[in-house]
Amino acid sequence: MKLQFSPFDLQLIHPFTVSVYSRTTTPIVILKLEHEGVVGLGEASMPPYLGETQQSVMEFLAKIDLEHFKDPFQSEEILAYVDSLAEGNYAAKAGFDIALHDLIGKLRNVSIRELFEIPFTPKKTSFTIGIDTPELMVQKAEEGIAMGFEILKIKLGTDYDQQIIDKLLGRWSGPFSVDANQGLKSKEIALEMTQQLQERGVLFIEQPFHFENLKDSAWLSERSSVPIIADESIKRLSDLEKIKNSFNGINVKLMKSTGIAEAYKMIKTARNYGLKIVTGCMAESSCAVGAMSHLSSLADWVDLDGPFLMKNDPFEGLKLKEGMLKVNGPSGIGIDLK
């Protein structure tokens, strides 16, 4: 097996603002893993809070020596070896995992969903509205609706959350969720918000408090009739035991979980704990989002809109149809480099 990788910068259509930062680009690293003339594609995406960079990702990937493995089908051993090379490096590990599973799927001529023997259940994905002025957030929502999205995800955590809610929900009567990105100031404010949003039909509320503030998250989860979902509070499977009693569900993302294999285990384990599941993404291209879309039949809610927020997706083959993601190719992820 031969591994190659190169940096690429995704350009966002609009500045992407949440409660803790704003950006106009997202650095990624594109991976190619070749075996017997077949190439698996992968992506590592680096949002600010993960603490990884293109340089750190490429330095990690350069450490991978695959000479001791006969073929890609030794996936458990290969991924355990890659994970052991260094602590952290979640996105770098995820990029390799995605490329490996794309390669295996192509070699076996099956999709990643079929590789994991996941029955197909159609699920619609949401479209994220980053923080902006209430007027521009309405404009972004209208753009997403025009693309064909039928569910909105509204970013909150500002001093003018009420204006945002009133403005957007005055124009949108369909299903929606809310993501506070750790931005709510107190548990009392959060409870009042959940009660108000419940009356307006919110699906769930994501990460209201700082990721380490599990006490207030547990307090809110016990009192809210709206599911409270962990995002920044959980990365890998090993985090699940610590946070399982503080939330009603978890948002599983490849760039946090180190890839498809561990994301699948997280979903299965969380289900055993009675938790709800969101399959989500960072600001990612069609490669990583397409990969995660194969696990979406296992989710309660899907939040995979990354490529539709970008000007320059380097991949092709992922489409939105009737509010759902579709991949063109029959094997692996089902996408290709442009």
Secondary structure as a PSIPRED ss2 file (coil, helix, strand):
# PSIPRED VFORMAT (PSIPRED V4.0)

   1 M C   1.000  0.000  0.000
   2 K E   0.000  0.000  1.000
   3 L E   0.000  0.000  1.000
   4 Q E   0.000  0.000  1.000
   5 F E   0.000  0.000  1.000
   6 S E   0.000  0.000  1.000
   7 P E   0.000  0.000  1.000
   8 F E   0.000  0.000  1.000
   9 D E   0.000  0.000  1.000
  10 L E   0.000  0.000  1.000
  11 Q E   0.000  0.000  1.000
  12 L E   0.000  0.000  1.000
  13 I E   0.000  0.000  1.000
  14 H E   0.000  0.000  1.000
  15 P E   0.000  0.000  1.000
  16 F E   0.000  0.000  1.000
  17 T E   0.000  0.000  1.000
  18 V C   1.000  0.000  0.000
  19 S C   1.000  0.000  0.000
  20 V C   1.000  0.000  0.000
  21 Y C   1.000  0.000  0.000
  22 S E   0.000  0.000  1.000
  23 R E   0.000  0.000  1.000
  24 T E   0.000  0.000  1.000
  25 T E   0.000  0.000  1.000
  26 T E   0.000  0.000  1.000
  27 P E   0.000  0.000  1.000
  28 I E   0.000  0.000  1.000
  29 V E   0.000  0.000  1.000
  30 I E   0.000  0.000  1.000
  31 L E   0.000  0.000  1.000
  32 K E   0.000  0.000  1.000
  33 L E   0.000  0.000  1.000
  34 E E   0.000  0.000  1.000
  35 H E   0.000  0.000  1.000
  36 E C   1.000  0.000  0.000
  37 G C   1.000  0.000  0.000
  38 V E   0.000  0.000  1.000
  39 V E   0.000  0.000  1.000
  40 G E   0.000  0.000  1.000
  41 L E   0.000  0.000  1.000
  42 G E   0.000  0.000  1.000
  43 E E   0.000  0.000  1.000
  44 A E   0.000  0.000  1.000
  45 S E   0.000  0.000  1.000
  46 M C   1.000  0.000  0.000
  47 P C   1.000  0.000  0.000
  48 P H   0.000  1.000  0.000
  49 Y H   0.000  1.000  0.000
  50 L H   0.000  1.000  0.000
  51 G C   1.000  0.000  0.000
  52 E C   1.000  0.000  0.000
  53 T C   1.000  0.000  0.000
  54 Q H   0.000  1.000  0.000
  55 Q H   0.000  1.000  0.000
  56 S H   0.000  1.000  0.000
  57 V H   0.000  1.000  0.000
  58 M H   0.000  1.000  0.000
  59 E H   0.000  1.000  0.000
  60 F H   0.000  1.000  0.000
  61 L H   0.000  1.000  0.000
  62 A H   0.000  1.000  0.000
  63 K C   1.000  0.000  0.000
  64 I C   1.000  0.000  0.000
  65 D C   1.000  0.000  0.000
  66 L C   1.000  0.000  0.000
  67 E C   1.000  0.000  0.000
  68 H C   1.000  0.000  0.000
  69 F C   1.000  0.000  0.000
  70 K C   1.000  0.000  0.000
  71 D C   1.000  0.000  0.000
  72 P C   1.000  0.000  0.000
  73 F C   1.000  0.000  0.000
  74 Q C   1.000  0.000  0.000
  75 S H   0.000  1.000  0.000
  76 E H   0.000  1.000  0.000
  77 E H   0.000  1.000  0.000
  78 I H   0.000  1.000  0.000
  79 L H   0.000  1.000  0.000
  80 A H   0.000  1.000  0.000
  81 Y H   0.000  1.000  0.000
  82 V H   0.000  1.000  0.000
  83 D H   0.000  1.000  0.000
  84 S H   0.000  1.000  0.000
  85 L C   1.000  0.000  0.000
  86 A C   1.000  0.000  0.000
  87 E C   1.000  0.000  0.000
  88 G C   1.000  0.000  0.000
  89 N C   1.000  0.000  0.000
  90 Y H   0.000  1.000  0.000
  91 A H   0.000  1.000  0.000
  92 A H   0.000  1.000  0.000
  93 K H   0.000  1.000  0.000
  94 A H   0.000  1.000  0.000
  95 G H   0.000  1.000  0.000
  96 F H   0.000  1.000  0.000
  97 D H   0.000  1.000  0.000
  98 I H   0.000  1.000  0.000
  99 A H   0.000  1.000  0.000
 100 L H   0.000  1.000  0.000
 101 H H   0.000  1.000  0.000
 102 D H   0.000  1.000  0.000
 103 L H   0.000  1.000  0.000
 104 I H   0.000  1.000  0.000
 105 G H   0.000  1.000  0.000
 106 K H   0.000  1.000  0.000
 107 L H   0.000  1.000  0.000
 108 R H   0.000  1.000  0.000
 109 N C   1.000  0.000  0.000
 110 V C   1.000  0.000  0.000
 111 S E   0.000  0.000  1.000
 112 I H   0.000  1.000  0.000
 113 R H   0.000  1.000  0.000
 114 E H   0.000  1.000  0.000
 115 L H   0.000  1.000  0.000
 116 F C   1.000  0.000  0.000
 117 E C   1.000  0.000  0.000
 118 I C   1.000  0.000  0.000
 119 P C   1.000  0.000  0.000
 120 F C   1.000  0.000  0.000
 121 T C   1.000  0.000  0.000
 122 P C   1.000  0.000  0.000
 123 K C   1.000  0.000  0.000
 124 K C   1.000  0.000  0.000
 125 T E   0.000  0.000  1.000
 126 S E   0.000  0.000  1.000
 127 F E   0.000  0.000  1.000
 128 T E   0.000  0.000  1.000
 129 I E   0.000  0.000  1.000
 130 G C   1.000  0.000  0.000
 131 I C   1.000  0.000  0.000
 132 D C   1.000  0.000  0.000
 133 T C   1.000  0.000  0.000
 134 P H   0.000  1.000  0.000
 135 E H   0.000  1.000  0.000
 136 L H   0.000  1.000  0.000
 137 M H   0.000  1.000  0.000
 138 V H   0.000  1.000  0.000
 139 Q H   0.000  1.000  0.000
 140 K H   0.000  1.000  0.000
 141 A H   0.000  1.000  0.000
 142 E H   0.000  1.000  0.000
 143 E H   0.000  1.000  0.000
 144 G H   0.000  1.000  0.000
 145 I H   0.000  1.000  0.000
 146 A H   0.000  1.000  0.000
 147 M H   0.000  1.000  0.000
 148 G C   1.000  0.000  0.000
 149 F C   1.000  0.000  0.000
 150 E C   1.000  0.000  0.000
 151 I E   0.000  0.000  1.000
 152 L E   0.000  0.000  1.000
 153 K E   0.000  0.000  1.000
 154 I E   0.000  0.000  1.000
 155 K E   0.000  0.000  1.000
 156 L C   1.000  0.000  0.000
 157 G C   1.000  0.000  0.000
 158 T C   1.000  0.000  0.000
 159 D C   1.000  0.000  0.000
 160 Y C   1.000  0.000  0.000
 161 D H   0.000  1.000  0.000
 162 Q H   0.000  1.000  0.000
 163 Q H   0.000  1.000  0.000
 164 I H   0.000  1.000  0.000
 165 I H   0.000  1.000  0.000
 166 D H   0.000  1.000  0.000
 167 K H   0.000  1.000  0.000
 168 L H   0.000  1.000  0.000
 169 L H   0.000  1.000  0.000
 170 G C   1.000  0.000  0.000
 171 R C   1.000  0.000  0.000
 172 W C   1.000  0.000  0.000
 173 S C   1.000  0.000  0.000
 174 G C   1.000  0.000  0.000
 175 P C   1.000  0.000  0.000
 176 F E   0.000  0.000  1.000
 177 S E   0.000  0.000  1.000
 178 V E   0.000  0.000  1.000
 179 D E   0.000  0.000  1.000
 180 A C   1.000  0.000  0.000
 181 N C   1.000  0.000  0.000
 182 Q C   1.000  0.000  0.000
 183 G C   1.000  0.000  0.000
 184 L C   1.000  0.000  0.000
 185 K C   1.000  0.000  0.000
 186 S C   1.000  0.000  0.000
 187 K H   0.000  1.000  0.000
 188 E H   0.000  1.000  0.000
 189 I H   0.000  1.000  0.000
 190 A H   0.000  1.000  0.000
 191 L H   0.000  1.000  0.000
 192 E H   0.000  1.000  0.000
 193 M H   0.000  1.000  0.000
 194 T H   0.000  1.000  0.000
 195 Q H   0.000  1.000  0.000
 196 Q H   0.000  1.000  0.000
 197 L H   0.000  1.000  0.000
 198 Q H   0.000  1.000  0.000
 199 E H   0.000  1.000  0.000
 200 R C   1.000  0.000  0.000
 201 G C   1.000  0.000  0.000
 202 V C   1.000  0.000  0.000
 203 L C   1.000  0.000  0.000
 204 F C   1.000  0.000  0.000
 205 I E   0.000  0.000  1.000
 206 E E   0.000  0.000  1.000
 207 Q C   1.000  0.000  0.000
 208 P C   1.000  0.000  0.000
 209 F C   1.000  0.000  0.000
 210 H C   1.000  0.000  0.000
 211 F C   1.000  0.000  0.000
 212 E C   1.000  0.000  0.000
 213 N C   1.000  0.000  0.000
 214 L H   0.000  1.000  0.000
 215 K H   0.000  1.000  0.000
 216 D H   0.000  1.000  0.000
 217 S H   0.000  1.000  0.000
 218 A H   0.000  1.000  0.000
 219 W H   0.000  1.000  0.000
 220 L H   0.000  1.000  0.000
 221 S H   0.000  1.000  0.000
 222 E H   0.000  1.000  0.000
 223 R H   0.000  1.000  0.000
 224 S C   1.000  0.000  0.000
 225 S C   1.000  0.000  0.000
 226 V C   1.000  0.000  0.000
 227 P C   1.000  0.000  0.000
 228 I E   0.000  0.000  1.000
 229 I E   0.000  0.000  1.000
 230 A E   0.000  0.000  1.000
 231 D C   1.000  0.000  0.000
 232 E C   1.000  0.000  0.000
 233 S C   1.000  0.000  0.000
 234 I C   1.000  0.000  0.000
 235 K C   1.000  0.000  0.000
 236 R C   1.000  0.000  0.000
 237 L H   0.000  1.000  0.000
 238 S H   0.000  1.000  0.000
 239 D H   0.000  1.000  0.000
 240 L H   0.000  1.000  0.000
 241 E H   0.000  1.000  0.000
 242 K H   0.000  1.000  0.000
 243 I H   0.000  1.000  0.000
 244 K C   1.000  0.000  0.000
 245 N C   1.000  0.000  0.000
 246 S C   1.000  0.000  0.000
 247 F C   1.000  0.000  0.000
 248 N C   1.000  0.000  0.000
 249 G E   0.000  0.000  1.000
 250 I E   0.000  0.000  1.000
 251 N E   0.000  0.000  1.000
 252 V E   0.000  0.000  1.000
 253 K E   0.000  0.000  1.000
 254 L H   0.000  1.000  0.000
 255 M H   0.000  1.000  0.000
 256 K H   0.000  1.000  0.000
 257 S H   0.000  1.000  0.000
 258 T C   1.000  0.000  0.000
 259 G C   1.000  0.000  0.000
 260 I H   0.000  1.000  0.000
 261 A H   0.000  1.000  0.000
 262 E H   0.000  1.000  0.000
 263 A H   0.000  1.000  0.000
 264 Y H   0.000  1.000  0.000
 265 K H   0.000  1.000  0.000
 266 M H   0.000  1.000  0.000
 267 I H   0.000  1.000  0.000
 268 K H   0.000  1.000  0.000
 269 T H   0.000  1.000  0.000
 270 A H   0.000  1.000  0.000
 271 R H   0.000  1.000  0.000
 272 N H   0.000  1.000  0.000
 273 Y C   1.000  0.000  0.000
 274 G C   1.000  0.000  0.000
 275 L C   1.000  0.000  0.000
 276 K E   0.000  0.000  1.000
 277 I E   0.000  0.000  1.000
 278 V E   0.000  0.000  1.000
 279 T E   0.000  0.000  1.000
 280 G E   0.000  0.000  1.000
 281 C C   1.000  0.000  0.000
 282 M C   1.000  0.000  0.000
 283 A C   1.000  0.000  0.000
 284 E C   1.000  0.000  0.000
 285 S C   1.000  0.000  0.000
 286 S H   0.000  1.000  0.000
 287 C H   0.000  1.000  0.000
 288 A H   0.000  1.000  0.000
 289 V H   0.000  1.000  0.000
 290 G H   0.000  1.000  0.000
 291 A H   0.000  1.000  0.000
 292 M H   0.000  1.000  0.000
 293 S H   0.000  1.000  0.000
 294 H C   1.000  0.000  0.000
 295 L C   1.000  0.000  0.000
 296 S H   0.000  1.000  0.000
 297 S H   0.000  1.000  0.000
 298 L H   0.000  1.000  0.000
 299 A C   1.000  0.000  0.000
 300 D C   1.000  0.000  0.000
 301 W E   0.000  0.000  1.000
 302 V E   0.000  0.000  1.000
 303 D E   0.000  0.000  1.000
 304 L C   1.000  0.000  0.000
 305 D C   1.000  0.000  0.000
 306 G H   0.000  1.000  0.000
 307 P H   0.000  1.000  0.000
 308 F H   0.000  1.000  0.000
 309 L H   0.000  1.000  0.000
 310 M E   0.000  0.000  1.000
 311 K C   1.000  0.000  0.000
 312 N C   1.000  0.000  0.000
 313 D C   1.000  0.000  0.000
 314 P C   1.000  0.000  0.000
 315 F E   0.000  0.000  1.000
 316 E E   0.000  0.000  1.000
 317 G C   1.000  0.000  0.000
 318 L E   0.000  0.000  1.000
 319 K E   0.000  0.000  1.000
 320 L E   0.000  0.000  1.000
 321 K E   0.000  0.000  1.000
 322 E C   1.000  0.000  0.000
 323 G C   1.000  0.000  0.000
 324 M E   0.000  0.000  1.000
 325 L E   0.000  0.000  1.000
 326 K E   0.000  0.000  1.000
 327 V E   0.000  0.000  1.000
 328 N C   1.000  0.000  0.000
 329 G C   1.000  0.000  0.000
 330 P C   1.000  0.000  0.000
 331 S C   1.000  0.000  0.000
 332 G E   0.000  0.000  1.000
 333 I C   1.000  0.000  0.000
 334 G C   1.000  0.000  0.000
 335 I C   1.000  0.000  0.000
 336 D E   0.000  0.000  1.000
 337 L E   0.000  0.000  1.000
 338 K C   1.000  0.000  0.000
